[in-house]
Amino acid sequence: MELDKTLFIESFKKRLSQKYAIDVSDATNSELYDTLCSLVKSSYSVSWRQTWKDYLKENEKQVYYFSIEFLPGKLLKSNLLNMGWYQLVIDSFKEIGIDFEQVAAVEPDMALGNGGLGRLAADFMDSLASEGYPVNGNGIRYRYGLFKQRFVNGYQVELPDEWLKTAAGNAWEIRRASKAVTVTMGGHVELVQKNGYLEPIYKDATLIKAVPYDVGIVGYHNQHVNTLRLWSAEIPEAVESCYPTIEARRQIEDITTVLYPDDSNEAGRRLRLKQEYFFVSAGVQSIIRHYKKYHETIDQISQRVAIHINDTHPAMCVAEFMRILLDEEHLSWEKAWEQTVKTMSYTNHTIMAEALETWDIPLLNEIQPRILQIVAEIDHRFVAHLAGKMDGQLIERTRIISGGKVHMAHLAVIGSHSTNGVAQLHTDLLKSDVLRDFYTLYPERFNNKTNGIALRRWLQLANPELAAIIDQKLGRNWRQNACQLQQLQQYNTDEQFLKKLAVVKLHNKQRLAKLIEERTGVTVDPTAIFDVQIKRLHAYKRQLLNLLRIIKLYLDLKENPDLAIVPRVFIFGAKAAPSYHYAKSIIKCINETAALINHDSTIQGKIKVIFLENYDVSLAEQIIPAADISEQISTASKEASGTSNMKLMLNGALTVATLDGANVEIKEQVGADNIFMFGLTKQEVYRYYQDHSYHSLDYYHHNLVIHRVLDALIDGTIPNIAAEGHEIFDSLTYLNDDYFVLRDFEDYLRIQDQVDETYRDQKKWQQMSLINIAKACHFSSDITVKKYASEIWQVRSVAQKGGVNIGYPL
Ligand code: GLS
């Protein structure tokens, strides 16, 4: 049925009455939200079923994207946008006196990820559906999402995120008990000869019921709906009686209770390994079960199935796939291995040593002994195959099992046909350093896929005013085809348009200023530069470099309150892993510096420092459109790609950047004149590692500015940081400043002065901003996933692009 306002309002009221037996005027926001979700879901479910049927009918090759993290945030608005319902719902609600924003706010963020890695997976899911690719997500349905962050006396405190227990719960999921599988863990295994095969006999193993919860991923205007399947651990009915106590039950249910709150840091815990095996086994089993339903033989499965290993956490896919092909399907080792390698592909997301997972052999044996046997056999054959052909040391360095540990990245590279990095610089580093030996062995397997972002969420939804003025110039087709945003460049001298850009930015800043006032009580001036650093708190991301500059500015202003600087509001958003002590000390120092500066009237409010609590996807959507400056200041070589850099440029912020991760490609796109670059290069960083010539203490002793700023951390200038200030001081001086903060400090000051100077020329600023918006389309995840589809997975798009909106029925 054609959707119009009258029809929508009628259907909405009817559904509200059916579900809750009330009228609109009596309904709470939760009831309104639930009713709206119910309507939305029943509409897209028709397309969801159809998408699935089309895959079957066409015998499509399907991809399964395994990721231990998915970070979608809220889904209501993006579902409405993709269905073509967004404006209609807003207008309809207005007509019947409902505040849409308040209803949408009821939805809890689906925070099943820590940061960039999980958010990338969510943007990919959106783009894959929007481009009509047959790709399914496979992950874990954590009962608790990423912790909620509160500040108490400036310290980070972590509270549980009971997202499923909120009034709204997860409106989008469908529990599919009939699709449950059993995962076997623990115990012992023996191989016995049976009918000419080696059959594993498990003893004392634990059986776990894996129940899938499916979330529909709605494509943009194409009636294509993919599935994100999240697994939950339960006790199998058949063995319920074996778990008579709450404690015993908890052992099982805990597997999918918490998301490990680490980013680029390996949790290193037994439960984490159980989580990994649990979702890998559940996912792989259900893939093969499904495949067998429609195919008689399994020896060509790689022609119809691709499995993507997103970072090393799902690397056991390699061994689990082998286990099923060998133990259950009785393929020969050679045949099984050939199919496994052809099926698997792997993305590496970091070069941080602590994030390259390894597991102790006894631990893997305890979690799944059969998997260890298979990994050991893969390792054995790998070594045997190379012996005599390759340098012995190279073989030692690349094997999967060495030093008593299982190296997951090695398993992922050896067991797959493709390994990619997430920005050119990162991929180059994989080839030349981190995975160099593997690059020698398998050069053809390595490729780059620079990350991307979903423009729908990060522009159309997050910044509707900007999207509207773009419509005025380009029409609406860019919403379908991101590349068209490039055409904005031609308005670079259109003063009226540049002024409109400035007005939109001001409005966004006013909105953020209001939010800041509500949440922190601090008033900020929307005409000041909004200087934003939002990302996980990690030493390599160098929030400290930013803080040191803030302290310098403050000291300068104390000395000379009339100092002519452009007023700035420094805005931080960052969670630290609960066990990451140093990162938490940095949070405390930023908060205390903020308290000092924000309450010191002698500096006339020229600078303000705002650290917003609980940075998450929803907060990002409010901060990013209001940013003037995007701080991307990691030590060169450490940030694999970054994605907030792309989101911020898309919203017109100018980037202050080191030559790291995707910043390099951003610079290539916008040109050196439209970005503020500074700092060491990757080569310079590596040279320091080699010749050990960096002595940070010298900078403290010989650079008066650095001396003065660092002293402020320990001499009481900033109150309440006696311990944390010393900890940071020591790390930057006596412990030789691992991330070259002091080395890059002067250059950072230089570039920030240039920022001030540029901001004074508003026309120039807006022109630079415009170029950034126009060029951000190169980082659309629609483009990125197309490359994954054609170059790694070899799958085709099966949906017609809408062109004009193909309406979803009511
Ligand atoms: C990360 C990297 O640190 C980011 O640079 C990258 O953008 C992201 C997605 O590829 O992956 N790796 C990681 O473990 N967490 C990340 O955010």
Residues whose N, C-alpha, C, O or C-beta is under 5 A from the ligand:
A	BS01	GLS	G115 G116 L117 L120 D263 S264 H349 T350 V422 E639 A640 S641 G642 T643
